[in-house]
């Protein structure tokens, strides 16, 4: 066999041995492709910088959805996020602070706020109708001083690293409405077979401070 034919045979054997390994890299539950994040979007207008913006749905693509992003305020005065509009969504976005109060969310001067995730403010769509997983949905954030900031975050389900930022509705906690009586209102009777009972009892129960709309 000539030298050129031997080299060709060796190359063919190497190609056949490498092919199964290459195929294995893209298959299975531990595939590297499962770790590839969808494209995040970022934009800046004036003192406001928005990064890592997504619209996250329930894992099955139904139920509520939420807008998540990191918002930076590079100005010397606080700004308020007063509203968010998602094009095509059937519901309005409800803004809720980390304290459970509905309304504008303040971004401190030279500070930042994360929308979504445990202990953070939320921007919730009560329904994901009109929000299609995989789409880049046109979204407008309205700020008190900067005005409108437009971007098109990708719609993705709350799986893998997005799971902690899935749709969660924050509600304020309510203190108990009743307090136990300090002492019984009646005194023990001297008659046998009777006894005094306290008239006061706790009438309220603490409410759940946060409920997941799963």
CORURHU-V946791 format. One record per residue. N is the residue number from 1. SS is DSSP state (@ for helix, = for strand, . for the rest). NEAR is the number of other C-alpha atoms within 8 Angstrom. Layout:
n | ss | near
N | SS | NEAR
N | SS | NEAR
This chain:
n | ss | near
1 | . | 4
2 | . | 5
3 | @ | 6
4 | @ | 6
5 | @ | 8
6 | @ | 9
7 | @ | 8
8 | @ | 8
9 | @ | 8
10 | @ | 8
11 | @ | 8
12 | @ | 8
13 | @ | 8
14 | @ | 8
15 | @ | 8
16 | @ | 8
17 | @ | 8
18 | @ | 8
19 | @ | 8
20 | @ | 8
21 | @ | 8
22 | @ | 8
23 | @ | 8
24 | @ | 8
25 | @ | 8
26 | . | 9
27 | . | 8
28 | . | 6
29 | . | 5
30 | . | 6
31 | . | 10
32 | @ | 8
33 | @ | 6
34 | @ | 7
35 | @ | 6
36 | . | 6
37 | . | 4
38 | . | 6
39 | . | 5
40 | . | 10
41 | = | 12
42 | = | 10
43 | = | 10
44 | = | 9
45 | = | 8
46 | . | 6
47 | . | 10
48 | = | 12
49 | = | 13
50 | = | 12
51 | = | 11
52 | = | 10
53 | = | 14
54 | = | 13
55 | = | 12
56 | = | 16
57 | = | 19
58 | . | 14
59 | . | 8
60 | . | 6
61 | . | 10
62 | . | 10
63 | . | 11
64 | . | 14
65 | = | 15
66 | = | 15
67 | = | 14
68 | = | 15
69 | = | 12
70 | = | 12
71 | = | 13
72 | = | 13
73 | = | 15
74 | . | 10
75 | . | 9
76 | . | 6
77 | . | 7
78 | . | 10
79 | = | 13
80 | = | 11
81 | = | 12
82 | = | 12
83 | = | 11
84 | = | 11
85 | = | 9
86 | = | 11
87 | . | 7
88 | . | 7
89 | . | 10
90 | . | 8
91 | . | 9
92 | . | 10
93 | = | 12
94 | = | 11
95 | = | 14
96 | = | 15
97 | . | 14
98 | . | 10
99 | . | 9
100 | . | 11
101 | . | 9
102 | = | 8
103 | . | 9
104 | . | 11
105 | = | 11
106 | = | 8
107 | = | 14
108 | . | 10
109 | . | 11
110 | . | 10
111 | = | 9
112 | = | 10
113 | = | 10
114 | = | 11
115 | = | 13
116 | . | 16
117 | . | 11
118 | . | 6
119 | . | 5
120 | . | 11
121 | . | 15
122 | = | 18
123 | = | 14
124 | = | 14
125 | = | 13
126 | . | 10
127 | . | 10
128 | . | 16
129 | . | 9
130 | . | 7
131 | . | 10
132 | . | 9
133 | . | 10
134 | . | 7
135 | . | 8
136 | = | 8
137 | = | 12
138 | = | 10
139 | = | 12
140 | = | 11
141 | = | 12
142 | = | 12
143 | = | 13
144 | . | 9
145 | . | 6
146 | . | 12
147 | = | 7
148 | = | 8
149 | = | 12
150 | = | 9
151 | = | 10
152 | = | 9
153 | = | 13
154 | = | 16
155 | = | 15
156 | = | 11
157 | = | 13
158 | . | 15
159 | . | 7
160 | @ | 5
161 | @ | 6
162 | @ | 10
163 | @ | 8
164 | @ | 8
165 | @ | 11
166 | . | 15
167 | . | 16
168 | . | 13
169 | = | 10
170 | = | 13
171 | . | 11
172 | . | 9
173 | . | 9
174 | . | 6
175 | . | 8
176 | . | 10
177 | . | 8
178 | . | 8
179 | . | 9
180 | . | 7
181 | . | 9
182 | . | 5
183 | . | 5
184 | . | 11
185 | . | 7
186 | . | 8
187 | . | 7
188 | . | 7
189 | . | 8
190 | . | 5
191 | . | 5
192 | . | 5
193 | . | 4
194 | . | 8
195 | . | 7
196 | . | 9
197 | . | 7
198 | . | 10
199 | . | 8
200 | . | 9
201 | . | 9
202 | . | 9
203 | . | 8
204 | . | 8
205 | . | 7
206 | . | 8
207 | . | 7
208 | . | 7
209 | . | 9
210 | = | 9
211 | = | 9
212 | . | 7
213 | . | 8
214 | . | 7
